[in-house]
Amino acid sequence: MVVSPNPMMEKELSWLSFNARVLQEAADEKTPLIERVRFLGIFSNNQDEFFRVRVAGIRRKIMIEEARGGGEASRTLLADINHRVLELQHRFDDIYQRLLVDLARRNLFLINETQLSDFHKTWLKTYFREKIRRHIIPILLNKHSKIERNLEDGLTYLVAEIRHQNNTQYAFIPVPSDKVPRFVQLPAEGSRKRATLILLDNIIRHCVNDLFAGMFEFDSVRCYSMKLTRDAEYDISNEIDTSLLEKMSSGLKQRLTAEPVRLVYDREMPKTMLDMLTEQLGASSYDSVIPGGRYHNFRDFMEFPNPGRKYLEHEKIPTISTKQFSRCTNSFDAISADDILLHYPYHRFAHLTEWLRQAAYDPAVTSIKLNIYRAAKRSQVLSTLIEAVKNGKDVTVVVELAARFDEEANIGWAKVLTDAGVRVSFGVPSLKVHAKLALISRIEFGEMVDYAHIGTGNFNEKTAKFYTDLALFTKDPNITKEVGVVFDFIAHPYRRIKVNHLLVAPIDARRKLYKLIDGEIRNKRAGKSAGISLKLNNLVDPGLIKRLYDASRNGVQVKLIIRGMCSLITELPGISDNIKAISVIDKYLEHPRIMVFNNNDDPKVFITSGDWMSRNLDNRVEVGCPIYSAKLKKQILQLLAIQWQDTLKARRIDRYQTNPYVKRGNRKKMRSQLATFEYLMEQEPPATAN
């Protein structure tokens, strides 16, 4: 933590504090047991991405700085990160062992290969031969193999030590969890009322002799797990004659052999095997070599099955069909009647896909434009747009090829859409298009009328089931005209544009946000009502944090709900003592970005696609949209108030990053996600839930 007038917490350490909150959910006995196991998977998946992106970035920075004779600060940061990661790993291992005991108390057993009965040993031998063996080709370590190139990023391997007399041979066995289930439920024995699960890793351990029999002479085979995490960045050729699509494909291939940034291994692994691994993988002093438990790729635990009672999971919350859409014969009439705000996953994502479906064959619709950042594997959204082309609609889709970890899927969709006749754009050179926009043009009474969607989340049916997000549907020409301007900017980025209502990064969003914060400071100085409320995924931009500190110094009350990284440090006397921050971690991933400026008790309310990060404000196309409907303003303010009243899942983001739960005091127990559903249901007739 740097002592300065505007102190900042290192964003990487703040991110680890966020993931510690995820781990809190796995430890929380008030959370249903199966959900606790799944939170271990979420934590692990998060850690993988953290190393691929953030630790890899620091590692590259150290190499560059050392070449210039520096790098001390970055090395210190990396050491702090590794220390914190080890703390979290120890906590993770302890929680996992406790959860195994809790599962057993409910007759749910996750066993290993040493705990198998004779019946199950025989059954698994057959299962291995019929279901698993065909997917496994071990990689042998010899003078011809290039292990550092051949091991895939993020895949669990069992390192087999094959011993025969005084000779030792090593082989790397991939655990094919992408092809067969990671968890296998064993058949019941007799009348026992218990459910028994075994990990794919342990099935392979049990059958490893069968894997090598007939190929090697051996006296024994011992297996220990490991996982390699590589740098998620990649170099793309700048050759002029290479198309962007080809460049992106080349970059993805490079990722397969990118530099390793983390090696996690079974702490029971013999030292000779570990030494072999670090030598073969060329682990440098900057790589994180982390001892762990027997199992890796815990991200698969996100899909941990529940063979037990329903109470072991969160009660399923039904989705809501909003009456504004349901009462009208078509979606355009519904939006014409009034602006509509959907809150996923509480509202049905099908309202959006139905709007697009109708547009695909509505004779009055002439064109459809839409941004895609992350799409579902079987995207109804994009499939519908292909059908719209068949009906003669002019369809434009902006596909962001550089959406990290979705590049390959987006390249595939770009080809499919292009082949179908969709006008595909790859956005703006050097800028990621992260805005969540759709624009449909329709002829009504002889005039062209536009309808717009502005959202905080992706057009993705899958993530809409567990990400909370907001989606505004509007016919307001003040908004729709400017949405059209943004699409024109994406198509022609060198033209200067001006918007009066939207906040568009990198055009004017930063300047307008500064102005909005400064307006609250002026109001406070003038004795008027002032205040700022923000709900964001991440708050790390130095310029905006400085402005919030200035607001606090001037007495403006600032309330923050930050899910992830928060570099702003609260509770500092004279700097941030008027700033309070909480984070809510629960069943759904909190994803909306909301900004509220008191404006002397006439609130200015915005939803936006972008977090308060330098990358979002300066290097991405992001769109923030004002909410002009008094009814929708009231709804958003109520949703924020509900989260601030959470007494079960809210944590304080304090200056020490310790994640204390918000104290309940005399208040009743309140889980904001459930309360949000109940509030939204009150706005609808009960019969519309399904």
BAFISE-525353 format. One record per residue (C-alpha): residue in one letter; x, y, z. Coordinates in steps of 0.25 Angstrom, whole numbers, plus 5000, padded with zeros to 4 digits. Example, Ala and Ser with C-alpha at 12.3 -4.5 7.8 and 13.67 -1.06 7.14 Angstrom:
A504949825031
S505549965029
//
This chain:
M500050005000
V500650134995
V500550255005
S500150374997
P498950474996
N498250374987
P498650234992
M498350114984
M498249964987
E498949874977
K497849824968
E498449684968
L498449674983
S497049734983
W496649624973
L497149514982
S496349574993
F495049564984
N495449414982
A495549394997
R494149444998
V493749334988
L494449234997
Q493649295009
E492449235002
A493049095002
A493349105017
D491949165021
E491149065028
K489849145025
T490149115010
P489548985005
L490548875005
I490648844990
E490648984987
R491848994996
V492648894988
R492248964975
F492849094981
L494149024982
G494049004967
I493749144965
F494949184973
S495849094966
N495349144952
N495649284957
Q497049254961
D497349194948
E496949314940
F497649404950
F498949334947
R498749334932
V498549474932
R498949564944
V500149484949
A500649464934
G500549614932
I501449634945
R502349534940
R502549604927
K502649734934
I503849684942
M504549634930
I504449764923
E504849844936
E506049764939
A506549784925
R506549934928
G507149904942
G505849914950
G504749824954
E504849824969
A503449874972
S502849774962
R503649654969
T503149704983
L501749704977
L501949564971
A502449514985
D501249574992
I500349504982
N501049364984
H500949374999
R499449414998
V499249294988
L499849194997
E499049245009
L497749225001
Q498249094996
H498449045010
R497049095014
F496449035001
D497048895005
D496448905019
I495148945014
Y495148825004
Q495448725015
R494348775024
L493348765012
L493748625010
V493348595024
D492048675023
L491648595011
A491948465017
R490948505029
R489948515018
N490248375012
L490948445000
F492348384999
L493448434990
I494448324990
N495848294984
E496448174978
T496948114991
Q495548114997
L494848034986
S494147904989
D494447774981
F493147794974
H493447934970
K494847904966
T494347804956
W493247894951
L494248014949
K495247924941
T494047904931
Y493648044931
F495148084929
R495247994917
E493948034911
K493848184914
I495148244917
R496348174911
R496048214897
H496248364901
I497648344907
I498948344900
P500148364910
I501248454906
L502548384909
L503748464914
N504948434905
K506048504897
H505048524886
S503948584894
K503748734896
I502948734909
E502848884911
R502148894897
N501248774898
L500548794911
E499248864910
D498948994918
G497948964930
L497848814927
T498148714939
Y499248614937
L499648494945
V501148484944
A501448334944
E502748274950
I502948144943
R503948064950
H504647934945
Q505747884953
N506748004954
N506148074942
T505148184943
Q504248234931
Y503348354933
A501948374925
F500948484926
I499548434926
P498448544922
V497148534930
P496148544919
S495048624927
D494648694914
K494248564908
V493648484920
P493048524933
R494048564944
F493048504954
V492548364953
Q491448304962
L491748164965
P490648064965
A489948034978
E490347904986
G489247824992
S488247905000
R489248015004
K488548155004
R489748235001
A490248304988
T491748274984
L492548364975
I493948354970
L494748454962
L495248414948
D496648434953
N496548324963
I495948234953
I497148244944
R498048224956
H497248094959
C497448044945
V498848104942
N499447964941
D498447934930
L498848054922
F500348014921
A500247864921
G500747804909
M501547924905
F502547934916
E503147834926
F502947894940
D503047854955
S502247974959
V501448104954
R501248224963
C500448344959
Y500448484964
S499648594959
M500048734953
K499448844945
L500148954937
T499649094935
R500149174923
D500149324919
A498849354913
E499449474905
Y499949444891
D500749514880
I500049534867
S500749554854
N500749694848
E500949644834
I500049734825
D499549614816
T499049534828
S497549554831
L497049584845
L496349444845
E497649374842
K498449464852
M497449424863
S497549274859
S499049284859
G499049354873
L498149234879
K499149134874
Q500249214880
R499549204894
L499649054894
T501149074895
A501149204903
E502149224915
P501749154927
V501349234939
R500949134950
L501148994953
V500248924963
Y500748794968
D500348684978
R501148714990
E501348564992
M502148564979
P503548514981
K504648614980
T505248544968
M503948554960
L503748704964
D505248734960
M504948664946
L503748744944
T504348884947
E505548844938
Q504648794927
L503748914927
G504849024929
A504149084941
S504849214944
S505049284957
Y503749364953
D502849244951
S501949204963
V502249064967
I501149024977
P500948904985
G499548864986
G498648744989
R498448614981
Y497448674971
H497548794962
N496548854952
F495548874963
R494848964953
D494048834950
F493448844964
M492648954958
E491748844952
F491848754965
P490548664964
N489548654975
P489148504977
G488548544990
R487348624995
K486848754989
Y487148835002
L488648814999
E488548914988
H487949054987
E486449054984
K486249084970
I485649224967
P484649234956
T484849334945
I483849444943
S483049484931
T482949634931
K481549674929
Q481949784919
F482449684909
S481349584912
R480149674911
C480449714897
T480349644884
N481749674879
S483049724886
F483049854878
D481649894884
A482149864898
I483449954896
S482550064890
A481650064902
D482850094911
D484350064914
I484549924919
L485649884929
L485949734930
H486749684942
Y487449554938
P487349444943
Y486049484951
H485449524937
R485349424926
F486449444915
A485449394906
H484849534905
L486049574898
T486149454888
E484649464885
W484849614882
L485949574872
R485049454867
Q483949544863
A484849644857
A485449534848
Y484149524840
D483349644843
P483049714830
A483249854836
V484649824841
T485749864831
S487049844838
I487649784851
K489049824857
L489649754869
N490949744877
I491449604881
Y492549594892
R492249454898
A491149364892
A490649234896
K491149114889
R489749084883
S489349234882
Q487849254879
V488249404878
L489149384866
S488349264860
T487149364859
L487949464852
I488349364842
E486849344840
A486649494838
V487549494827
K486749384820
N485549484821
G486349594814
K486749674826
D488049754826
V488749694838
T490049744844
V490749674855
V492049734862
V492849614866
E493949634876
L495049544873
A495949584884
A494949544895
R495949474904
F495649314905
D494549334895
E495349364883
E495249224877
A493749224878
N493549364873
I494449324861
G493549204858
W492249294859
A492849404850
K493049294839
V491649234841
L491049374841
T491849424829
D491449294821
A490049324824
G490049464818
V490149544831
R490949664830
V492049634840
S492949744846
F494149724855
G494049854862
V495149964864
P496549934862
S497349944876
L495949954883
K495149844888
V493649854886
H493049824899
A491749904898
K490449824899
L489549884888
A488549844879
L487749934869
I486549894861
S486049984850
R484549974846
I483650054837
E482350104844
F481350194837
G482350224826
E483450264835
M484750194840
V484650164855
D485850104863
Y485750014876
A486949994884
H487549904895
I488549954904
G489049854914
T490149824925
G490349674921
N490549594908
F489549534899
N489749404904
E488649304908
K489549224917
T490149324926
A488849394927
K488449284936
F489449314947
Y489949454944
T489149574949
D489049674939
L488149794934
A487549814920
L486849934915
F485849934904
T485450064898
K484850144887
D485350284892
P485950354880
N486950424889
I487550284892
T487250204879
K487950314870
E489150314879
V489250164879
G489250174864
V490350274865
V491150174873
F490950064862
D491450164852
F492650194860
I493050044861
A492850044845
H493650174843
P494550194855
Y495250314849
R494050394848
R493850494860
I492550474867
K491750544878
V490650494887
N489850564898
H489150454905
L490050334905
L491350324911
V492250254901
A493750204904
P494750244899
I494050364893
D493450444905
A493150344917
R494350384925
R494150534923
K492650524926
L492850434939
Y493850544944
K492850644942
L491750564949
I492650544961
D493050694961
G491550734961
E491350654974
I492550724980
R491950864976
N490550834981
K491150794995
R491950914996
A490750994992
G489950935004
K489150844994
S488850704995
A489950614989
G490350474988
I490950364979
S490450214979
L491250114970
K491049974967
L492249914959
N493049794956
N494349864958
L494849994962
V496350014959
D496450144950
P497350244957
G496750364952
L495350324956
I495850284970
K496450414972
R495150484968
L494450394978
Y495450434989
D495250574986
A493750554987
S493950495001
R494950605005
N493750705002
G492750625010
V492050554999
Q491550415004
V491950304994
K491350164995
L492050054987
I491649914983
I492849854977
R492849704974
G494249684970
M495549774970
C495449904978
S496749984978
L496050104986
I496450085000
T495250125010
E495350175024
L496550265023
P496350385032
G496350515023
I496350435010
S495250335009
D494450335023
N493250375015
I493350255006
K492650115010
A492849995001
I492249855001
S492249734993
V491149624991
I491549484988
D490449384986
K489749284977
Y489749374965
L490949454960
E490649604962
H490949664949
P490149794946
R490849934946
I490050044952
M490350184954
V489550284962
F489850434965
N488950504975
N488850634967
N488150704978
D487150604980
D486850584966
P487650464963
K488350434950
V488350284948
F489250214938
I489450064934
T490750034927
S491449924920
G492849964926
D493549964939
W494350074945
M495650024939
S496650094930
R496449984920
N494950004919
L495050154919
D496250174909
N496350044901
R494949984899
V493650034893
E492750034905
V491350104906
G490650164918
C489150194917
P488350294925
I487050244931
Y485950344928
S484750274932
A484350314947
K483750174949
L485050104945
K485950204953
K485150164965
Q485350024962
I486850034961
L486950114974
Q486150004981
L487049894976
L488249964981
A487549994994
I487249844995
Q488749804994
W489149905004
Q488149835014
D488749705012
T489149635025
L489549505020
K490349505008
A490949645008
R492449675013
R493149805016
I494249845007
D495149905018
R496549965017
Y497149835022
Q496449745011
T495949645022
N494549635017
P493749635030
Y492249605028
V491349725030
K490849725044
R489449695045
G489149765059
N487649775062
R487349755047
K486549635042
K487349535033
M487249575019
R487849515006
S487849614996
Q487749524984
L486549464989
A485949594993
T486249644979
F485349534973
E484249564983
Y484249714980
L484249684965
M483149584967
E482349694974
Q482349774961
E481749654953
P480449574955
P480749444962
A480249364950
T481349414941
A482449334949
N482849204942
//
